[in-house]
């Protein structure tokens, strides 16, 4: 309160300093509890089962890779080019329009390089 002219009092607001908030530097990292420590044996069992599934899938993948190699070796033995067969497999996997567009671009580039 301050007394003005004529003895009247009036309220004068005072300046209060509020500490500035710290600058934000991105999202705050969430604390994620370690499932092994919080759930104990249950989480360890789940993890063991997941690892066993991964191992089985990798064994199947290795078996399939061997089967593919056997088919390509058979094709080679019959006089086919394995690279050409793989190229055809990749082409058949694509949509017709996408393949046509890719082929047109390839031909344009090859013409501009004098390869056709």
N, C-alpha and C positions, 0 to 999 in steps of 0.2 A: 504494500500500500504506500502510496505517495500522496502528500498533501499538495494540492494545486493552489492557484491564486484564489483568494477569498476563503481559504481554510477548508475547502472541500477535499475529501479524500477520494482517490480513485485508484483502481487496480491497474497495475502495470504488469503485463506478463513477463516472466523471467525466462531467459533462455536456458533450457536444460539440455545437456549433452547426453545423447543416447549412443552407447558404443555401437560402432558399425558392425554389421554381420560379416562374418568371414566370406571371402569370395568363393563362389561355387566352382568346383573343378571337375564337373562331371557327376555321374551317378555314384552314389555311395555304395560301396561294396557290401553285399549282404553276407551275413555270416551263415554258412551252411554247415550244420553239424556233421561230423564224420559218422556215416551209418554203421561202420564197424564198431565204434566205441559206444554208440547210443543203443543199438539193438543187440549187441553181443552176438550170441550164437546164431540167431535167426539170420542176421545180415551176412555172417560168414558162410552159412549154408547156401543162401541165395547166390552169393558171389561164386562159390564152388560150382553150383549148378550152371551158372552162366559161362564159366570158364570151360566146363565140360562140353556144353553146347558148342562153344566156339571151336574147341578141339575137334569135335565130330564134323562140323561144317568144313573146317580146313582139310580134314582127311577126305571128305567127299569131293572138295574142290580139287585136291591133288589127283584123285581118281579120275575125275572128269577131264582134267588137263591131260592125263595120260591117254584117256580114250580119244581125245581130239588128236593127239600126236599120232596115235595108231591109225586113225582114219586118214590123216594126211599122208602117212607113210604108205598106206594101201593105195591111195590115189596116185602117189608118185610111182609106185610099182606098176601101176596100170598105164603109165605114160601121161598122166595129167600133171599140170603145173600147180603145185600147192599154193603159191602166191596168188595165182589167177583165181583159184577156187575161193580163197579167203576174200579176195576183192569182190567177187560176185556175191558172196555171202553178205558182205557189208552193204553192197548196193541193194540187194533184195530187202534188207532190213529198213532202208529209207523209204519215205513216201515218194510216190512217182513224181509229183510236181517239184519237190525239193531236189530230187536227183536230177531232173531235167534242168533246173535252174543252175545247179552246181556244174553240170556238164557244159552248159552254154557259157558260163563265166570262164571255165577252164579253157574252152576252145578259143574264146576271145583273147585271153592272155597269151595262149600259145601262138595264135596268129600274129599278135603284135610283137612277139619275140622271133618270128620267122621260123617257128618250129613245125608249122603245118604247110 
